Amino acid sequence: MRGVSSSTSAPRPRVVLDAGGRAPLLPAAREALVAALDEGWADPRRLHAEGRRARLLLDGAREAIAGALGARTDGVDLAPSLTAALHGAVRSVAHGRRRSGPDVVVGAVERAAVLHAADFVTDRAGGRRVTVGVDGTGRVDPEAFAEAVAAPGVALAALQHANGEVGTLQPVEQALEAARAAGVPLLVDAGASVGHVGVGDAWDVLAADPGDWGGPGGLGVLVTRAGVRRAPDWPQDDDRWFPGGVSVPLALAAAVALQHAVATAERHAVRLHGLVDLVRSEVAARVPAVDVVGDPLQRLPHVVTFSCLYVDGEAIVTELDRRGFAVGSGSACTSSTLEPSHVLAAMGALTQGNVRLALHPGTSEADVRAFLDALPSAVADVRALLGVTGL
């Protein structure tokens, strides 16, 4: 009996272009995690041999993270998540400096965790969350930020290193200079930056996200410079800043991933910058009625966002997912609220049909070109469902 041949080609592998906050786990981190599950499973607060071994691994992880960030080891605290790190930073600094005043200064495009924590501490203290606006690229006005920080009654100022939604770098050096002149500590959220670009030393308190640089999820990093007054406003625990302790295997894997990411960041940044430039130019050329946002030059190397008129953000993400492309969207904070992105709104940008790409080091040019080939028809199909044609 003659064999039956088939010309059907294998389906194209899925393309993940949404690595912001949850990048694929780096192979070195995976190896470290598996090894630490055997060696570091015990509670590092216990006095027996297994606990002491876990403590040595945890101390080594904190030392490695401190070295990669240019910080002191005793200033590094590990939290259950980036959100917990940011909440803990705002709450503890505001509580520690409650005699300085009840107000908190933030940029308009800060992460929701910072904005919510600022509202929490200022509402409780009878203060104000002072929000500094941004320009059309998403960058805070440094003069307005300096003026806000210099006002009486400010306990804390917060400014992200770069915006993880649109990629724009912020003037953190100028912000720190103004904050230091006013005697106010500056919290810098570097969750989208660490492992991709150098963050420098323009910060008093620094938050970072291992999941974003190819480490494991379920962990956050908070670094505090000596001299910054912090005080917990939660029940006492052996771990003063993040009660309950931290997973030693996750900490070790995060440290290994960070060392690898920092060592290779410059090489990857050059290539990813080129891919983002390709997206920025090709999307504008191929898709009608589209707004590519964020600073085209002073930005993260791996993040790009654009919005499509007459398209719902959830609909375009779902359509692209159906075609094999995982992308993010700033059009809604969560799928349940369907609220427009506060970042895009603060910039005065189009909030409809937003697509956010956060490339990881394994993203290839072929992946990006395949996405660009699929995007025009995906947008057109979604628009057609709404009766929008002929653009």
Phi, psi and omega in degrees: 000128184290135180293151180262124178261156180229136179262004181293125181276155179293146179298146180291137178301150178295149181245118180263114180240024181230072183259010180290116180084341178213078177276157175304138181297126180294144181306319180296323178291321178297317178298316180295321181296314181296316179297319182289336176296331177274322187264334187240031185284338187283165177287118183292355177270353180278157186264353180284174187300320180293320178294320179294323178295318177297321178298320178298318179294319180295316178297321178295321178296315179296322179295319180294319178296317179299317180298319181291332182261359180069039184236171174277142182300321182288354176265357184265122174241146181248130185246167179290344181191168174296320179301315178297322179297315180292316176301314181297321179296310182297314183294315185287323178290316179299321180289319180293335182246028183298335178285343179279338180147170185258001188266154176229130178260131180223158169280153184292340184250022176297161176299147182304327180300321179290315181297317180293319179294321178296318177297321182297310185286326180285323176298318182292325184267357183075027180254199182229146166268112182266115186256125180263129184288173181233165176272189184293345177267352182096013182263135178291143175286113184296327179291319177293323178295317179298319179296319180293319181292327183285349181292151179293149174088015181267123179270328188204146171238145180227129176214125180294153175288318176206152181276122182286351180268320182242350174090352186293130175283145182256157181280065186292329179297314178293323179295318179294319179301316179293320181294318179297319180298329181269355182073029182245129178290146180249121173269125179245118174275107179251028183298331180265355189252317186301132182091351180243318177220159175292138181260350178067200184238021181274071180195155171253322174230131185235131176246141181216162189233104179304326180298335181280332183260012177098012172268185181281154171285177179080026181205145173225158181239134175228124182242132182236130177285151176300139179099346177279124182279120175230149177213129180292143175240038179223171184302149181295145179208160177303322174268106191298321189266326180225086186307140178105346179082188186222155177287120180296315178302319178295319180297316181293318179296322178296319180294317179296317179297320180295316178300318179293316182296317180295320182293332184251000188300315184297318180295314180293325183299320181298314182290317182292325174305316180296321179292321178293320175301320178298315179297314183301318183282319186286323179298314180297328182278329188264332186247121178288153176055055180234147181237109176273123190246170180092160180293129182287344184240304182275080188210169171295150184284346192240003186245136175212141181226140174216156182234141183246123179293146179068024179227137174277136184301315180296323182293317182288324176297318180294319180294317178294323177298319178299330180270002174101014182240120178268115179230164176257179177210137174265007184288339179216139176294320174217159181292342182277328183269328182055034178275145178298151178300127178292335178293307180296322179297318180295330179280347187075024182266165176296129181258353180282148170053043184281137175234126180242126175251134172230102187281147175252166185302336179277357179292130182257165175296324178298322177299314182293317180294324176297320177297314181296327177290326184276334189298311185303315181289328178296314179296317180299319180295318179294319178295322181297324178297333178267002179082017181261113180221169174076019178283000000 
